[in-house]
Amino acid sequence: MLSRVANGLYWMSRYIERAENTARLVDVNLQLLLNFRNLNDSTLAGHWMPIVQSTGDESLFTQLYTKASGENVAEFFVFNDANPNSIVSCIYHGRENARTVRDQITVEFWGELNRIYLFLRSPAARELWQQSPYDFFVEVRNSSLLLQGLADATIMRNEGWHFMRAGRYIERADKTTRMLDVRHDTVPETGEPVLTHQADALGWSAMLRSCSAWDAYKALHGAEVQPALVAEFLLLSEDFPRSVRFCVEHLNRALRAISGVGEGRFCNDAEKHAGRTLAELQFCSPADIFKTGLHEYIDQLQFKLDAISDALFQAYIFQPFQAETDNVLQQQEEQQQQIR
């Protein structure tokens, strides 16, 4: 497979996943505000700025807007073309990557991706957003889930499909850590976090909903929200599809399917980093996380995910430039070795 094709499929999948995660994050936090009274500018800024910071877009946001109101943050994350992580930007970049690898995806997949792109660019999207933000976000989430289903149901299980899986799971793991880190200012630097007031419980339950984890969490732990249990569930669960451990495990499988290298060995740094990170998650306990500190542990985890992404690029996407004279010299050297 050509490196540009692998790159297109990988980033197409990442952008689609990112759009869905952004839709859930903004939707849940807009709904969370309905539970609070006496909201002023300071309270709103305290609610929205951690979300902007969690995506790494604080500098860009402060350049574009004077205050962190719900209207400004929603516009920034939904329709603003200047924000590369907005929903509109993500779907645009996902579609552009898909367009360059059109022969690698199916008609059904392309049709749905093109449909959601044209919808977001149409006046109907703005109209739906103004009438019902909830219905707007449902449209985006459902389209992303449909694209995942179409990928699994219609695309050949070849290298391209595995690059798509790698992009999906590394993006999902990254966004789960970022959503969890939104709550880091409500927990101690080290030690097990506990609830101090009702607003904290609402915030933690909203964070679970942002990860589509509320029902799964309730089935396991009941409706009482405990920050320590939430952190353990989203980081270390081996069964929940959006936990970091689950995502890294499937990312590791995708990388090994691409290279054909089995467990316990590696042929590039991406596999080495993925296997090591998975082992650390498998043998990590909640006590280890809280001893390090939730925020510090998440920072380290995000650094490891970035290392996997960078190593994947170096292994499969980046091809160092080689001058024609170098090729000639290499061929001559190989010929001399054959003569000997």
CORJO-V213480 format. One record per run of one state. SS is the DSSP state (alpha for helix, beta for strand, coil for the rest). FROM is the first residue (numbers start at 1). LEN is the number of residues. Records with the same first field share a line. If there is no record, write none. Layout:
SS: FROM-LEN  FROM-LEN
This chain:
coil: 1-2  36-5  55-3  65-5  79-8  101-1  105-2  121-2  132-1  155-4  182-2  187-11  211-3  222-5  237-7  260-9  283-3  293-1  318-6  340-1
alpha: 3-33  41-14  58-7  70-9  87-14  102-3  107-14  123-9  133-22  159-23  184-3  198-13  214-8  227-10  244-16  269-14  286-7  294-24  324-16
